[in-house]
């Protein structure tokens, strides 16, 4: 599976592979996808709890997109993520 990355993301991956304990880009991306998957599973399991906290503590309008990017309810995300 070929997955195109923006040049700035490619640079981040290269830097992390050179600096970290990863033997290859593939190993790094496998770890990254595994971590993201675990986060998504946790978020799905705690959706009601998180949603209640968002409404009480962070204000109306905080969405899943906002949670991932830091936008909304006072966050300052540089770029919105597309979840479509």
Biopython code that builds the backbone (N, CA, C, O; Angstrom):
import numpy as np
from Bio.PDB.StructureBuilder import StructureBuilder

atoms = [
    (1, "UNK", "N", (0.849, -1.164, 0.000)),
    (1, "UNK", "CA", (0.000, 0.000, 0.000)),
    (1, "UNK", "C", (0.903, 1.238, 0.000)),
    (1, "UNK", "O", (1.739, 1.415, 0.887)),
    (2, "UNK", "N", (0.723, 2.056, -0.975)),
    (2, "UNK", "CA", (1.479, 3.314, -1.050)),
    (2, "UNK", "C", (0.653, 4.414, -0.396)),
    (2, "UNK", "O", (-0.521, 4.597, -0.719)),
    (3, "UNK", "N", (1.275, 5.143, 0.525)),
    (3, "UNK", "CA", (0.583, 6.216, 1.231)),
    (3, "UNK", "C", (1.402, 7.492, 1.057)),
    (3, "UNK", "O", (2.468, 7.634, 1.656)),
    (4, "UNK", "N", (0.906, 8.418, 0.239)),
    (4, "UNK", "CA", (1.653, 9.665, 0.039)),
    (4, "UNK", "C", (1.597, 10.542, 1.295)),
    (4, "UNK", "O", (0.547, 10.675, 1.925)),
    (5, "UNK", "N", (2.725, 11.128, 1.644)),
    (5, "UNK", "CA", (2.805, 12.039, 2.783)),
    (5, "UNK", "C", (3.228, 13.414, 2.302)),
    (5, "UNK", "O", (3.948, 13.544, 1.312)),
    (6, "UNK", "N", (2.777, 14.432, 3.006)),
    (6, "UNK", "CA", (3.256, 15.784, 2.738)),
    (6, "UNK", "C", (4.754, 15.811, 3.031)),
    (6, "UNK", "O", (5.228, 15.071, 3.893)),
    (7, "UNK", "N", (5.499, 16.651, 2.327)),
    (7, "UNK", "CA", (6.954, 16.710, 2.545)),
    (7, "UNK", "C", (7.340, 16.960, 4.000)),
    (7, "UNK", "O", (8.324, 16.398, 4.480)),
    (8, "UNK", "N", (6.577, 17.796, 4.708)),
    (8, "UNK", "CA", (6.931, 18.062, 6.098)),
    (8, "UNK", "C", (6.739, 16.827, 6.981)),
    (8, "UNK", "O", (7.479, 16.640, 7.947)),
    (9, "UNK", "N", (5.755, 15.984, 6.660)),
    (9, "UNK", "CA", (5.582, 14.740, 7.409)),
    (9, "UNK", "C", (6.682, 13.737, 7.072)),
    (9, "UNK", "O", (7.164, 13.020, 7.949)),
    (10, "UNK", "N", (7.073, 13.690, 5.811)),
    (10, "UNK", "CA", (8.187, 12.816, 5.418)),
    (10, "UNK", "C", (9.446, 13.185, 6.194)),
    (10, "UNK", "O", (10.184, 12.308, 6.644)),
    (11, "UNK", "N", (9.686, 14.476, 6.349)),
    (11, "UNK", "CA", (10.867, 14.936, 7.081)),
    (11, "UNK", "C", (10.787, 14.526, 8.555)),
    (11, "UNK", "O", (11.788, 14.103, 9.135)),
    (12, "UNK", "N", (9.617, 14.648, 9.155)),
    (12, "UNK", "CA", (9.432, 14.231, 10.545)),
    (12, "UNK", "C", (9.738, 12.744, 10.686)),
    (12, "UNK", "O", (10.442, 12.340, 11.611)),
    (13, "UNK", "N", (9.216, 11.938, 9.782)),
    (13, "UNK", "CA", (9.449, 10.499, 9.831)),
    (13, "UNK", "C", (10.939, 10.205, 9.691)),
    (13, "UNK", "O", (11.494, 9.428, 10.469)),
    (14, "UNK", "N", (11.583, 10.812, 8.716)),
    (14, "UNK", "CA", (13.033, 10.586, 8.522)),
    (14, "UNK", "C", (13.829, 10.962, 9.770)),
    (14, "UNK", "O", (14.695, 10.205, 10.209)),
    (15, "UNK", "N", (13.537, 12.121, 10.335)),
    (15, "UNK", "CA", (14.244, 12.571, 11.541)),
    (15, "UNK", "C", (14.037, 11.599, 12.702)),
    (15, "UNK", "O", (14.985, 11.260, 13.410)),
    (16, "UNK", "N", (12.799, 11.155, 12.892)),
    (16, "UNK", "CA", (12.510, 10.244, 14.000)),
    (16, "UNK", "C", (13.170, 8.878, 13.801)),
    (16, "UNK", "O", (13.628, 8.266, 14.766)),
    (17, "UNK", "N", (13.221, 8.407, 12.583)),
    (17, "UNK", "CA", (13.877, 7.122, 12.308)),
    (17, "UNK", "C", (15.371, 7.238, 12.569)),
    (17, "UNK", "O", (15.965, 6.337, 13.161)),
    (18, "UNK", "N", (15.984, 8.330, 12.136)),
    (18, "UNK", "CA", (17.418, 8.524, 12.360)),
    (18, "UNK", "C", (17.737, 8.664, 13.848)),
    (18, "UNK", "O", (18.758, 8.158, 14.313)),
    (19, "UNK", "N", (16.881, 9.338, 14.585)),
    (19, "UNK", "CA", (17.119, 9.632, 15.986)),
    (19, "UNK", "C", (16.707, 8.475, 16.898)),
    (19, "UNK", "O", (17.316, 8.257, 17.945)),
    (20, "UNK", "N", (15.686, 7.746, 16.501)),
    (20, "UNK", "CA", (15.071, 6.781, 17.414)),
    (20, "UNK", "C", (15.548, 5.352, 17.231)),
    (20, "UNK", "O", (16.495, 5.078, 16.493)),
    (21, "UNK", "N", (14.873, 4.460, 17.915)),
    (21, "UNK", "CA", (15.266, 3.055, 17.905)),
    (21, "UNK", "C", (14.697, 2.263, 16.722)),
    (21, "UNK", "O", (14.712, 1.032, 16.741)),
    (22, "UNK", "N", (14.205, 2.946, 15.710)),
    (22, "UNK", "CA", (13.535, 2.278, 14.599)),
    (22, "UNK", "C", (14.554, 1.864, 13.538)),
    (22, "UNK", "O", (15.429, 2.644, 13.163)),
    (23, "UNK", "N", (14.426, 0.630, 13.063)),
    (23, "UNK", "CA", (15.344, 0.110, 12.052)),
    (23, "UNK", "C", (14.987, 0.599, 10.653)),
    (23, "UNK", "O", (15.819, 0.568, 9.746)),
    (24, "UNK", "N", (13.745, 1.050, 10.484)),
    (24, "UNK", "CA", (13.302, 1.458, 9.154)),
    (24, "UNK", "C", (12.088, 2.363, 9.253)),
    (24, "UNK", "O", (11.457, 2.478, 10.304)),
    (25, "UNK", "N", (11.776, 3.001, 8.139)),
    (25, "UNK", "CA", (10.557, 3.812, 8.058)),
    (25, "UNK", "C", (9.343, 2.918, 8.292)),
    (25, "UNK", "O", (8.396, 3.322, 8.967)),
    (26, "UNK", "N", (9.366, 1.716, 7.744)),
    (26, "UNK", "CA", (8.244, 0.797, 7.912)),
    (26, "UNK", "C", (8.006, 0.475, 9.388)),
    (26, "UNK", "O", (6.861, 0.444, 9.839)),
    (27, "UNK", "N", (9.081, 0.235, 10.137)),
    (27, "UNK", "CA", (8.947, -0.056, 11.560)),
    (27, "UNK", "C", (8.367, 1.148, 12.309)),
    (27, "UNK", "O", (7.503, 0.996, 13.173)),
    (28, "UNK", "N", (8.846, 2.327, 11.970)),
    (28, "UNK", "CA", (8.350, 3.557, 12.589)),
    (28, "UNK", "C", (6.856, 3.725, 12.318)),
    (28, "UNK", "O", (6.082, 3.987, 13.238)),
    (29, "UNK", "N", (6.453, 3.575, 11.055)),
    (29, "UNK", "CA", (5.045, 3.754, 10.701)),
    (29, "UNK", "C", (4.172, 2.670, 11.310)),
    (29, "UNK", "O", (3.027, 2.936, 11.675)),
    (30, "UNK", "N", (4.690, 1.456, 11.427)),
    (30, "UNK", "CA", (3.936, 0.393, 12.087)),
    (30, "UNK", "C", (3.659, 0.765, 13.539)),
    (30, "UNK", "O", (2.545, 0.583, 14.032)),
    (31, "UNK", "N", (4.667, 1.281, 14.213)),
    (31, "UNK", "CA", (4.499, 1.712, 15.605)),
    (31, "UNK", "C", (3.511, 2.875, 15.697)),
    (31, "UNK", "O", (2.656, 2.895, 16.582)),
    (32, "UNK", "N", (3.627, 3.835, 14.791)),
    (32, "UNK", "CA", (2.744, 5.006, 14.804)),
    (32, "UNK", "C", (1.289, 4.591, 14.571)),
    (32, "UNK", "O", (0.391, 5.061, 15.269)),
    (33, "UNK", "N", (1.059, 3.721, 13.602)),
    (33, "UNK", "CA", (-0.308, 3.283, 13.311)),
    (33, "UNK", "C", (-0.862, 2.470, 14.479)),
    (33, "UNK", "O", (-2.034, 2.609, 14.827)),
    (34, "UNK", "N", (-0.039, 1.631, 15.079)),
    (34, "UNK", "CA", (-0.472, 0.844, 16.237)),
    (34, "UNK", "C", (-0.881, 1.750, 17.381)),
    (34, "UNK", "O", (-1.916, 1.527, 18.008)),
    (35, "UNK", "N", (-0.077, 2.774, 17.662)),
    (35, "UNK", "CA", (-0.399, 3.712, 18.743)),
    (35, "UNK", "C", (-1.689, 4.471, 18.443)),
    (35, "UNK", "O", (-2.531, 4.635, 19.325)),
    (36, "UNK", "N", (-1.847, 4.930, 17.210)),
    (36, "UNK", "CA", (-3.053, 5.657, 16.837)),
    (36, "UNK", "C", (-4.278, 4.753, 16.943)),
    (36, "UNK", "O", (-5.335, 5.182, 17.404)),
    (37, "UNK", "N", (-4.131, 3.502, 16.514)),
    (37, "UNK", "CA", (-5.247, 2.555, 16.606)),
    (37, "UNK", "C", (-5.658, 2.345, 18.059)),
    (37, "UNK", "O", (-6.848, 2.346, 18.374)),
    (38, "UNK", "N", (-4.690, 2.168, 18.938)),
    (38, "UNK", "CA", (-5.007, 1.992, 20.365)),
    (38, "UNK", "C", (-5.733, 3.216, 20.911)),
    (38, "UNK", "O", (-6.663, 3.089, 21.708)),
    (39, "UNK", "N", (-5.310, 4.396, 20.482)),
    (39, "UNK", "CA", (-5.973, 5.629, 20.913)),
    (39, "UNK", "C", (-7.409, 5.654, 20.418)),
    (39, "UNK", "O", (-8.319, 5.998, 21.172)),
    (40, "UNK", "N", (-7.620, 5.295, 19.160)),
    (40, "UNK", "CA", (-8.973, 5.297, 18.595)),
    (40, "UNK", "C", (-9.875, 4.306, 19.315)),
    (40, "UNK", "O", (-11.043, 4.601, 19.568)),
    (41, "UNK", "N", (-9.337, 3.118, 19.651)),
    (41, "UNK", "CA", (-10.117, 2.126, 20.383)),
    (41, "UNK", "C", (-10.499, 2.678, 21.752)),
    (41, "UNK", "O", (-11.642, 2.530, 22.185)),
    (42, "UNK", "N", (-9.547, 3.312, 22.436)),
    (42, "UNK", "CA", (-9.812, 3.888, 23.752)),
    (42, "UNK", "C", (-10.861, 4.999, 23.647)),
    (42, "UNK", "O", (-11.791, 5.063, 24.451)),
    (43, "UNK", "N", (-10.701, 5.866, 22.657)),
    (43, "UNK", "CA", (-11.668, 6.955, 22.487)),
    (43, "UNK", "C", (-13.071, 6.423, 22.232)),
    (43, "UNK", "O", (-14.048, 6.943, 22.770)),
    (44, "UNK", "N", (-13.165, 5.383, 21.406)),
    (44, "UNK", "CA", (-14.475, 4.797, 21.120)),
    (44, "UNK", "C", (-15.087, 4.204, 22.382)),
    (44, "UNK", "O", (-16.293, 4.322, 22.597)),
    (45, "UNK", "N", (-14.273, 3.569, 23.217)),
    (45, "UNK", "CA", (-14.765, 2.952, 24.442)),
    (45, "UNK", "C", (-15.171, 3.989, 25.488)),
    (45, "UNK", "O", (-15.985, 3.695, 26.363)),
    (46, "UNK", "N", (-14.616, 5.191, 25.408)),
    (46, "UNK", "CA", (-14.876, 6.232, 26.408)),
    (46, "UNK", "C", (-15.615, 7.443, 25.818)),
    (46, "UNK", "O", (-15.593, 8.529, 26.397)),
    (47, "UNK", "N", (-16.249, 7.256, 24.695)),
    (47, "UNK", "CA", (-16.909, 8.347, 23.977)),
    (47, "UNK", "C", (-17.902, 9.107, 24.849)),
    (47, "UNK", "O", (-17.896, 10.338, 24.871)),
    (48, "UNK", "N", (-18.754, 8.380, 25.565)),
    (48, "UNK", "CA", (-19.763, 9.057, 26.391)),
    (48, "UNK", "C", (-19.110, 9.874, 27.496)),
    (48, "UNK", "O", (-19.507, 11.011, 27.750)),
    (49, "UNK", "N", (-18.118, 9.300, 28.148)),
    (49, "UNK", "CA", (-17.420, 10.003, 29.225)),
    (49, "UNK", "C", (-16.719, 11.253, 28.693)),
    (49, "UNK", "O", (-16.802, 12.321, 29.300)),
    (50, "UNK", "N", (-16.043, 11.120, 27.583)),
    (50, "UNK", "CA", (-15.328, 12.249, 26.980)),
    (50, "UNK", "C", (-16.307, 13.315, 26.522)),
    (50, "UNK", "O", (-16.075, 14.507, 26.726)),
    (51, "UNK", "N", (-17.389, 12.896, 25.911)),
    (51, "UNK", "CA", (-18.398, 13.846, 25.445)),
    (51, "UNK", "C", (-18.980, 14.651, 26.579)),
    (51, "UNK", "O", (-19.196, 15.855, 26.438)),
    (52, "UNK", "N", (-19.239, 14.006, 27.707)),
    (52, "UNK", "CA", (-19.763, 14.714, 28.868)),
    (52, "UNK", "C", (-18.759, 15.712, 29.414)),
    (52, "UNK", "O", (-19.131, 16.821, 29.797)),
    (53, "UNK", "N", (-17.498, 15.332, 29.453)),
    (53, "UNK", "CA", (-16.463, 16.247, 29.930)),
    (53, "UNK", "C", (-16.310, 17.418, 28.984)),
    (53, "UNK", "O", (-16.113, 18.551, 29.424)),
    (54, "UNK", "N", (-16.399, 17.161, 27.694)),
    (54, "UNK", "CA", (-16.279, 18.249, 26.725)),
    (54, "UNK", "C", (-17.391, 19.266, 26.910)),
    (54, "UNK", "O", (-17.143, 20.471, 26.878)),
    (55, "UNK", "N", (-18.610, 18.792, 27.102)),
    (55, "UNK", "CA", (-19.728, 19.722, 27.271)),
    (55, "UNK", "C", (-19.601, 20.505, 28.567)),
    (55, "UNK", "O", (-19.933, 21.689, 28.614)),
    (56, "UNK", "N", (-19.122, 19.848, 29.625)),
    (56, "UNK", "CA", (-19.018, 20.521, 30.925)),
    (56, "UNK", "C", (-17.772, 21.401, 31.004)),
    (56, "UNK", "O", (-17.848, 22.551, 31.435)),
    (57, "UNK", "N", (-16.619, 20.858, 30.586)),
    (57, "UNK", "CA", (-15.357, 21.529, 30.865)),
    (57, "UNK", "C", (-14.757, 22.316, 29.726)),
    (57, "UNK", "O", (-13.992, 23.252, 29.960)),
    (58, "UNK", "N", (-15.082, 21.963, 28.510)),
    (58, "UNK", "CA", (-14.415, 22.606, 27.381)),
    (58, "UNK", "C", (-15.361, 23.453, 26.549)),
    (58, "UNK", "O", (-14.918, 24.186, 25.665)),
    (59, "UNK", "N", (-16.620, 23.366, 26.809)),
    (59, "UNK", "CA", (-17.570, 24.178, 26.064)),
    (59, "UNK", "C", (-18.179, 23.429, 24.898)),
    (59, "UNK", "O", (-17.604, 22.471, 24.382)),
    (60, "UNK", "N", (-19.327, 23.872, 24.504)),
    (60, "UNK", "CA", (-20.024, 23.294, 23.371)),
    (60, "UNK", "C", (-19.233, 23.581, 22.113)),
    (60, "UNK", "O", (-18.595, 24.627, 21.996)),
    (61, "UNK", "N", (-19.273, 22.661, 21.185)),
    (61, "UNK", "CA", (-18.573, 22.866, 19.919)),
    (61, "UNK", "C", (-17.267, 22.106, 19.824)),
    (61, "UNK", "O", (-16.664, 22.082, 18.751)),
    (62, "UNK", "N", (-16.804, 21.490, 20.888)),
    (62, "UNK", "CA", (-15.605, 20.678, 20.822)),
    (62, "UNK", "C", (-15.982, 19.348, 20.198)),
    (62, "UNK", "O", (-16.896, 18.673, 20.672)),
    (63, "UNK", "N", (-15.299, 18.976, 19.157)),
    (63, "UNK", "CA", (-15.625, 17.771, 18.420)),
    (63, "UNK", "C", (-14.470, 16.796, 18.440)),
    (63, "UNK", "O", (-13.399, 17.094, 18.968)),
    (64, "UNK", "N", (-14.693, 15.633, 17.865)),
    (64, "UNK", "CA", (-13.623, 14.656, 17.741)),
    (64, "UNK", "C", (-12.475, 15.251, 16.950)),
    (64, "UNK", "O", (-11.311, 15.039, 17.289)),
    (65, "UNK", "N", (-12.788, 15.991, 15.905)),
    (65, "UNK", "CA", (-11.741, 16.654, 15.121)),
    (65, "UNK", "C", (-10.929, 17.573, 16.017)),
    (65, "UNK", "O", (-9.700, 17.598, 15.952)),
    (66, "UNK", "N", (-11.626, 18.324, 16.850)),
    (66, "UNK", "CA", (-10.944, 19.234, 17.754)),
    (66, "UNK", "C", (-10.056, 18.481, 18.731)),
    (66, "UNK", "O", (-8.954, 18.932, 19.042)),
    (67, "UNK", "N", (-10.528, 17.333, 19.219)),
    (67, "UNK", "CA", (-9.747, 16.546, 20.158)),
    (67, "UNK", "C", (-8.425, 16.120, 19.527)),
    (67, "UNK", "O", (-7.382, 16.169, 20.180)),
    (68, "UNK", "N", (-8.461, 15.708, 18.274)),
    (68, "UNK", "CA", (-7.258, 15.232, 17.596)),
    (68, "UNK", "C", (-6.306, 16.363, 17.213)),
    (68, "UNK", "O", (-5.090, 16.175, 17.234)),
    (69, "UNK", "N", (-6.835, 17.521, 16.869)),
    (69, "UNK", "CA", (-5.969, 18.579, 16.352)),
    (69, "UNK", "C", (-5.686, 19.665, 17.367)),
    (69, "UNK", "O", (-4.790, 20.486, 17.170)),
    (70, "UNK", "N", (-6.444, 19.675, 18.452)),
    (70, "UNK", "CA", (-6.270, 20.726, 19.446)),
    (70, "UNK", "C", (-7.070, 21.969, 19.123)),
    (70, "UNK", "O", (-6.909, 22.989, 19.793)),
    (71, "UNK", "N", (-7.927, 21.916, 18.119)),
    (71, "UNK", "CA", (-8.734, 23.075, 17.737)),
    (71, "UNK", "C", (-10.019, 23.095, 18.552)),
    (71, "UNK", "O", (-10.398, 22.092, 19.156)),
    (72, "UNK", "N", (-10.660, 24.202, 18.563)),
    (72, "UNK", "CA", (-11.956, 24.323, 19.217)),
    (72, "UNK", "C", (-11.790, 24.628, 20.693)),
    (72, "UNK", "O", (-10.773, 24.283, 21.295)),
    (73, "UNK", "N", (-12.762, 25.257, 21.261)),
    (73, "UNK", "CA", (-12.791, 25.566, 22.697)),
    (73, "UNK", "C", (-11.472, 26.138, 23.180)),
    (73, "UNK", "O", (-10.960, 25.744, 24.228)),
    (74, "UNK", "N", (-10.926, 27.064, 22.417)),
    (74, "UNK", "CA", (-9.702, 27.729, 22.851)),
    (74, "UNK", "C", (-8.422, 27.136, 22.313)),
    (74, "UNK", "O", (-7.349, 27.693, 22.542)),
    (75, "UNK", "N", (-8.499, 26.001, 21.590)),
    (75, "UNK", "CA", (-7.294, 25.394, 21.014)),
    (75, "UNK", "C", (-6.817, 26.201, 19.841)),
    (75, "UNK", "O", (-7.591, 26.951, 19.247)),
    (76, "UNK", "N", (-5.562, 26.064, 19.495)),
    (76, "UNK", "CA", (-4.998, 26.805, 18.378)),
    (76, "UNK", "C", (-4.332, 25.851, 17.406)),
    (76, "UNK", "O", (-3.109, 25.872, 17.269)),
    (77, "UNK", "N", (-5.100, 25.019, 16.732)),
    (77, "UNK", "CA", (-4.527, 24.082, 15.769)),
    (77, "UNK", "C", (-4.037, 24.842, 14.547)),
    (77, "UNK", "O", (-4.671, 25.795, 14.095)),
    (78, "UNK", "N", (-2.911, 24.410, 14.028)),
    (78, "UNK", "CA", (-2.365, 25.037, 12.829)),
    (78, "UNK", "C", (-3.105, 24.564, 11.585)),
    (78, "UNK", "O", (-3.225, 25.308, 10.611)),
    (79, "UNK", "N", (-3.602, 23.328, 11.616)),
    (79, "UNK", "CA", (-4.243, 22.782, 10.434)),
    (79, "UNK", "C", (-5.355, 21.847, 10.868)),
    (79, "UNK", "O", (-5.155, 21.019, 11.757)),
    (80, "UNK", "N", (-6.515, 21.964, 10.260)),
    (80, "UNK", "CA", (-7.614, 21.083, 10.582)),
    (80, "UNK", "C", (-7.399, 19.741, 9.894)),
    (80, "UNK", "O", (-6.932, 19.697, 8.756)),
    (81, "UNK", "N", (-7.728, 18.669, 10.559)),
    (81, "UNK", "CA", (-7.611, 17.332, 9.995)),
    (81, "UNK", "C", (-8.914, 16.994, 9.306)),
    (81, "UNK", "O", (-9.984, 17.377, 9.781)),
    (82, "UNK", "N", (-8.844, 16.291, 8.210)),
    (82, "UNK", "CA", (-10.035, 15.835, 7.522)),
    (82, "UNK", "C", (-10.362, 14.438, 8.027)),
    (82, "UNK", "O", (-9.525, 13.538, 7.966)),
    (83, "UNK", "N", (-11.573, 14.259, 8.524)),
    (83, "UNK", "CA", (-11.979, 12.957, 9.018)),
    (83, "UNK", "C", (-12.968, 12.299, 8.073)),
    (83, "UNK", "O", (-13.559, 11.276, 8.417)),
    (84, "UNK", "N", (-13.157, 12.858, 6.904)),
    (84, "UNK", "CA", (-14.100, 12.286, 5.933)),
    (84, "UNK", "C", (-13.498, 11.118, 5.233)),
    (84, "UNK", "O", (-14.144, 10.509, 4.380)),
]
sb = StructureBuilder()
sb.init_structure("model")
sb.init_model(0)
sb.init_chain("A")
sb.init_seg("    ")
for serial, (resi, resn, name, xyz) in enumerate(atoms, 1):
    if name == "N":
        sb.init_residue(resn, " ", resi, " ")
    sb.init_atom(name, np.array(xyz, "f"), 0.0, 1.0, " ", f" {name:<3s}", serial, name[0])
structure = sb.get_structure()
